[in-house]
Amino acid sequence: MTRGAKRNILEEVSSVSSVSSIKNPLAALRQGFTYPIRDALWGHIYLTPALAELANSAPFMRLYRIFQLGPAYCVYPGATHTRASHSLGVYHLSHRLLTNLAERGAAAWLSAEGVFSFLCAALLHDLGHFPYTHSLKELALESHEALTGKLILTEPVKSLAAAAGADPAFAAAIVDKTLPDGGNGELRFYRELLSGALDPDKLDYLNRDARYCGVPYGAQDVDFIFSRLLPHRDRGVDIDSRGIPSVESILFSKYLMYRAVYWHRQVRSATAMIKKALLAGLKAGVISGECLYNLDDQGLFTLMGEKAFPPFRLAGDVRNGRLYREILSFPFDEAEHGPLKDIEGRSGREEALAAELSNVSGIAIDENSVIIDLPEPVSFETGLFVRDENRYFRESTGALKEETVRAFAKSLRIVRVFAARPVENCELLLKNKTKWLY
């Protein structure tokens, strides 16, 4: 950028009195960020006063009552950070990232309104998130992205986003990719920034989750990563070859965090117990999908605690630390175990499993005392373009080839059987799989 261009931007910054009068996208990224929030991970995070009003709104405050990692505190007691702190971190990194890219040429296709819409989308990207991490993810409910989009278009968020300089519909469409883009290249650019191999969401949660869990696996060198990013209108960002190790670090860190933290067997047990209880409640008509939206962690437990429905006792067990024990585990094989991908199908097989467990152990076991758990597939994004090598990361000079990344994902999918009590002779379950698995 020329010295004259920098001077013009500074003049614009000093002359404007509100975000609505800002026209230059770089000025939009520099004007009025005077409201500080102290974050344990990133230090001071600066918002405009209008963005601070969004962060103080009731829908955003709900995120302070949702643990980012749900039941992970059962294993890692420090893991009590919230969706709100994560959302502020994503906003902070999004602001830094977009400023970096705008200074490197992206300003040519950005608008000031688009900038503020992106910052609002980053801050609010988890606004519709379910309580208790991903316990509800497999259920027949709207995605949290779709719920976020609706909340951004609902008062009070809609007016607060507009007051912050955003177009609420544009911000909603950045988060909810099911909304049409209308051929808007700027919208597609922001969507790529917010969700990709090097997105602010991933950079925050890997660093933040590792910090609060007290593990070293997730730490990333954000300053160096940002120094290696180059803007691209259609792809969002490219990297140069010096950034390849950073991408590899993120991919391997994500693998390790899933293996050691997110899908630790006790975390899977707690998640599976909540999921089983909610699925039973939905099937029986005891609760509806709509009553699960906009709850926080406490609200979810209260909802199930108020109803005299036997499967809901699982929620009380989780809350009181009485987690089901893993009695059997084996790697998921698509050809052999494909039917287990359907959560309702797994639920149906648990009755047969309970009968077989009763048979091999000599103890009467009911279907609510056993759970078959299968994690959803994990995506390892490798679509970054390495500009100076003129090829995509998966074909680059890096060591992590596509087959290695596929092996990461495959190794994480483990079928686990959890039970309310220890069971002897569980090895017989594998020998007699035809009686309960198929």
N, C-alpha and C positions, 0 to 999 in steps of 0.2 A: 504494500500500500504506500502511496506517495505521501510526502509530508503535507502537501496541500489538502489531500483527501482527509488525512487525520485531523487537520485543523478545522475543516468544514464540519466534520462529525462533532468535534468538541464544541464548536459554536452552536450546533443544533442542540446538543445536550444541555448547554448552559441557558439556552433561550426558551426551552419548552417548560410548561408548567403542569402538564398532565400527559398521561400515556396516549390519550386520543390524538394529541397533536404531533406525535412522533411519526415521521415518515421513513426515515433511514433505518434499515434493519440493524445495523451496527450500533446506532444510537439507541435503539430499543433495548439492546442487550447491555447497555452501559448506563442508562438513565434511571436514577431514582432507586437503586437497590440499597436502601438505607436501613432496612429493618433487620437486625441480626437475630439469629437463633443459634444457640451454642449446641453443637453436636459432638458426641463423644468420639466419633470417627473422623469427621472432616473439619472439625474446629468450627469457625463461624460460617454459617450459611446466611446469605443475604437475600432478602426478598424486597420487593416494592411494598409500600403500605397496603396497596390493593391486593397483592398476592397474599400478604399476611392475613388480611380479612378472610380470604378463602381458607387458609390454614387454620383459622379460628372458628370456622363454620361448624355447625352441628354435625353434618354428614362426615366432615373430615375428623372431627373429634372422636367419632366412633372408632376410628382406626387406632386410637390410643388404647382401646379396650380389646384389641385383637393381637395376640402374640404372633409375631412374624413366623415362628417355627412351631406353633401349636404345642404338641406334647413333648417337644424335644427337651424341655426343662426336666423331664423325668430322668433323662440320661445326663444332660449338661445343665446344671442348675443355673448357670448364668444366662441361659437362652430365654430371657424374658423381655427382650426388646420387641418393639411393636411395629405394626404395619405403618403407623404414622411416622416413626423415625426413619424407617426405610423409604417412605414416600418423599420425605424431605431430602434424604440423601440422593434419591434418583433425580429430584428437581435440581439439586446442586450440581450434580455431574452433567445433567442435560444442559444447564446454563453454561458451564465451562466448555462442554463439547461444542455446542452451537456457536459460541463466541469464537472458539478456535477455528472452526470450519468457515465461518463467515469471513474471518480475517484472511483465510487462504483461498477465497474466491467464491464461496457459496452465497455471499451477499448478492451476487448478480441475479439469483432467482428467488430470493427471499423478500417477504414483505414484513413491515412492522407488526401488522395484525397477525400474520402467520407466526412470527416469533413469539408473541405473547400467547397465542393459542397453543403452541408447542410447549411452552413453559407451564401453562395451566394443565395441559394433558399429562406432562411428566409428574407434576405435583399430585394430580388427582387419579393417576393411572390405576390405583388399587381401591378407588372409592367404593366400588361395588363388590369388593372381595368378601368371600364367605368367612365366617369365623372358623377357628380351629384348623388353620392351614388348609390342606387339601382333602379333608374328610368328606366334603360334599362334592368333590370334583367329578366323580364318576356317576353321580346320581342324575336323574333326568330333570335337570334344572337349567335355567339360562346361564350362559357363561358369565364370569365376573366382568369380562370386558364389555359385554352387552349391557349388563346392569350399570356399569360405570358410565357408559354412554348415555343411558337414560337419566341417571342422576345429574350429569352435567347439564342436561336440557330441562331440568326440573328446578324450581325455586327451593332454596335460596341460591343454589350454586350457579344457576344460569345468569342471574343478574350480577353476582359477584365476579364471575368470569368476564362478563362484558365490561364491568367497571375496571377490571385489570388489563383491559386492552385486547382481550381475546374475542374471537367469534365462537360462541359456545358450540354451534353446530360443527364448526371446523375442528375444535378441540375434541369433541365427542368422536368424530370420524377418525382422528389420529389413533385413539385408543381402540375403538371398535372397528376392526377391519371388515366386518360384514356390511358396514354402511358404504354406499357407493362413493367412489372418489371423483366422479364426474369429469374424469380426464385431467384432474388438477395435479400437475407435476410437483408443486410445492407440497401438497398433502402427501403424495407418495414418498417424497424425500423424508418428511418428518416420520412417517410410519416406519421407514427403514432405519432411521436413527433410534427410535424408541424400542425396536424389537429386532435384534440381529446378533451376530457373533460377538460384537464388541459394544453392546448397548449399555446405557447407563444403569438400567435395571440390574443386569447381571453383575456389572462392576461394583454396584453397591451391595447387593445381597451376598456375594461371595466374600467380600471384605468384612461386611458387618456381621454376618453369621459366624465367620471364623473368629472374629474378635470376641463376640459374646459367648461362644461355646468354648473358647480357650484352646482352639486347635490351630495349627499353622497352615492348613491346606488351602485356604481360600484367598490368602493375601496376594494382591496384584499391584503392580507398579503403574498406577493410573497416570502419573505425570509422563512417564515414558511412552505409554500407550497413546496418549493424546498427541504426543509429539510426532508419531509415526502415521497419523491418520490424514487422509486427503479426501476432500469432498467430491462426490459424484452425484449428479442430479438424479439419476435413476437408481443407482445402487446404494445411495446414502453415503457410505464411506468406502474408500479403498485403503490399502496399506502399502508400504514399501517393504522390501525384503528384510530390512532390519526389524520390522515389527512381527515377523513370523514367530520368533520365540515367545512373544507376548500372547499370541493367539494359542500357541501350544500350551502355555501356562494356564490360560483360562480353561481350555478343554480338559486338561488333566486335573485341574483344581475342581472343576465341576464334577468330574468322575469321583474324586476322592471325597468331596463333601457329600455326595449322594451315598457313597458306600459307608462312610463313617458317621454321618450325622443325619441327613434327611431320611435315609432308609435304614437306619439302625433298627435291629429287630424289635426293640422295645417301643420305638417310635412307630414302627409299622403296626405293632400290636394295638397301641392306643388308637391309632387312626382307623384301623380295621374294626375295632369295637364300636366307635362312634358311627362309622359308616353302616355297619350291620344294623344298629339300632334305628338309624334314620331310614334306611331302606325298608325295614319292617314297618315302621310307622307310616311311610308313604304308601306302601302296598295295602295296608289295612285301612287307610283313610283316616288314621288318627291325627295326622298332620297333613298339611298341603305344602307344595313347593313355595307358594307365595309367602307363607308365614316364616320361611327360613331366610328370606331376603332381609338385608339390613340389620341382622342380629349381630351382637358382639359375642365374645366367648361366654361371658356370664349369662347373656340372654339365651344362648343355645342350651346351656345346662339347665337353666330355669324352665325353659319350655318343656324339656323332657322330664324334669323332676315333678312338674305339676300334673302330669297325666299318669293314670294308673294303667300302664301298658307294660306288661312284663319285659319285653326286650329293652325298654328304656332303662332298666336297672344297669345295663352296660355303661351308660353315661355316668351314673353314680360311682361305679367301680373305677372308671378312668379318673374321675375327679379325686377319688380317694386313694389313688395309686395302686389299686388292685388290678394289675394288668394280666391278661392271659399270657400263658407261657408258650414259647415255641416248642412244639413236640416233634416237628418234622419239617424238613426243607429240602428242596431239590431245584436244580436249574430249570427254568421254563424252556420248553421246546415247542415251537410253533406247530409242528406237524402232530405231535403227540398230545399237547395240552391246549390246543387252540380254543376249545369250548370254554376254558376258564377265563377268557378275555371278557366275556359277558358277565357283568356283576350279578345280574339276576340268575344266570345259569349257575354261577358259583353258589349262590344262596340255595338253589334247589339241590345242589350236590352235598351241602352241609348236613342235610337230614340223613342221606345215605352214609355219610362219613360218621355221623354220631352213632348210627346203628352198628357200623363196622368197628368203631372204637369200643363200644359196649361189648361187642363180641370178643375182641382180642384182649381186653383188659379185665373182663368179668365184672365191670362196674357200670351201672346204668348212667348213661350220658345223654342229655337232650340236645337238640339242634342249636339252642341258644348258647350252649357251652363250648361250641367249636366254631372256628372261623377258617375259611380258606382265603388266603390273601395273595393277590398278584398285583405288583406295582404297574402303573401305566408306563408306556414307552417313554424313554427320555430322549429328547432331541439334542444333538450336538451339532450346532450350526457351523458349517465349514464353507459357506458361500462367499467369503470375502475374496476380493480380487486383488492380487499382488501386482501393482502397476508396473514396477520396473522389471518384473519377470514376464509381464503380459500373459498371465494365466491365473487361474483360481487357486486358492490356498490348497485345496485337496490335491492339486497337481504340481504344487510348488516344490522348492528344494527342502521344505521342512520334513521332519522325521515322522510326524503323525499323518500317515496316509489314510485314505478313506476306509480301508479294511480295518485299520487299528481303531478308528473311531467307532466303527460298527461293533467291534469286539467290546469296547467300553460299554456301549448301550446293552449289548446282549448279556454281558456278565452281571449287570445290575438287576436283571429281571429274575428274581428268585421266588418260586412258589413256597409259601410258608403256611403251615397249619398251626393255629394257636388253639389252646384249650384252657378252660378255667382251672384245671388241676393237672398235676403230673399224671401221665399215663404210661404204664409199662407195655413192653412189646410193640412199641410204635413202628419198629422196623417191618413188622408184618403188614403194615398199611401199604408200603411200597410193593410188597409181593402180591397184595390183593387189590391193586389199583382198579381193576375192572369192576370191583364191587361198589366203588364210590366215585371214581373219577370220570367215567365215561357214560 
